[in-house]
Amino acid sequence: MNKDIYQEVGERIRKIRKQMGLSQESLAFKAQVHPSFISHIERGTKKASLKTLKILADALGVGMEEIFMPSEQNTYPVQKEDLFIRRVSTLLKDKDEHFKYTAWQIIKQLEKLEKEK
């Protein structure tokens, strides 16, 4: 049986979500949808709109192209460094410049402490 586009996209969303270390509940919270809807999308039993897919991609910290990319072109599993960068990026995405600058200063101090060891 051939998979339809909804099943393929759902599988990619599940794969990315798991690689990001997110539960369905935490992704649902970030995307402001019901956890059962995430389950249906991942199984391809409900059809998500492009708007919803964009919200999910943003919540996962990936571009839309990553959830529509044919499976054989996926570069997963995500490298640990990439996963960390995505998590930090997702965390900082909606913060103001002052918050981002403060985070940068903290990282620089951590780097300084690391060099002193």
Buried (B, 14 or more C-beta within 10 A) or exposed (E): EEEEEBBBBBBBBBBBBBBBEBEBEBBBBBBEBEBEBBBBBBEBEBBBEEEBBBBBBBBBBBEEEBBEBEEEEEEBEBEEEEBEEBBEEBEEEEEEEEEEEEBEEEEEEEEEEEEEE
